[in-house]
Amino acid sequence: SEGYSYPVCTTCGRRHPGECRRAAGTCFNCGQAGHLQKDYKKNTTAVTPGQADKKP
C-alpha cells in the first residue's frame, strides 16, 4: 500500500481531498485568495499577507 490515493480532480488535474482550490480561486500553496501558487515563483521576495503595504 502506498498510502491514501484521491481521485484525479476534473478541474485542476491533481489528486487532493475536499474542494478544489483552483475552482475556489485560492492559492495551492497557502490556501488564501487573491493570488496563486505560480505567483511565488515569479516573485522571489515573497510578500507575506498583510505586509504588502509596508515599506522597509
C-alpha positions in Angstrom: 0.0 0.0 0.0 1.3 3.5 -0.9 -1.0 5.4 1.4 -4.1 7.4 0.5 -5.0 7.9 -3.1 -7.5 10.5 -4.1 -9.3 10.6 -7.4 -7.9 13.0 -10.1 -9.8 16.3 -9.9 -11.6 17.2 -13.1 -10.9 20.9 -12.5 -7.2 21.0 -11.9 -5.9 17.5 -12.7 -4.3 17.0 -9.3 -5.2 14.4 -6.6 -6.5 16.1 -3.5 -9.2 15.8 -0.8 -12.0 18.2 -0.4 -12.9 21.2 -2.6 -10.6 22.1 -5.4 -8.6 25.3 -4.6 -8.4 26.2 -8.3 -12.2 26.1 -8.5 -12.4 28.2 -5.4 -9.8 30.6 -6.7 -7.4 30.1 -3.8 -3.6 29.5 -3.7 -2.5 25.9 -3.8 0.5 26.8 -1.5 -1.2 28.7 1.3 -4.9 28.4 0.6 -5.5 32.2 0.6 -7.5 34.0 -2.1 -6.0 36.8 -4.2 -3.0 35.0 -5.7 -2.0 31.6 -7.0 1.0 29.4 -6.2 2.6 30.3 -9.5 3.0 33.8 -8.3 5.5 32.6 -5.7 7.9 31.6 -8.5 7.7 35.0 -10.2 8.4 36.9 -7.0 11.5 35.7 -5.2 10.9 38.2 -2.4 7.7 36.6 -1.3 5.2 39.0 0.3 3.5 37.7 3.4 -0.2 38.5 3.9 -0.5 41.9 5.5 3.0 43.0 4.5 2.2 44.3 1.0 1.6 47.9 2.1 4.6 48.2 4.4 7.8 49.7 3.1 11.3 49.0 4.5 
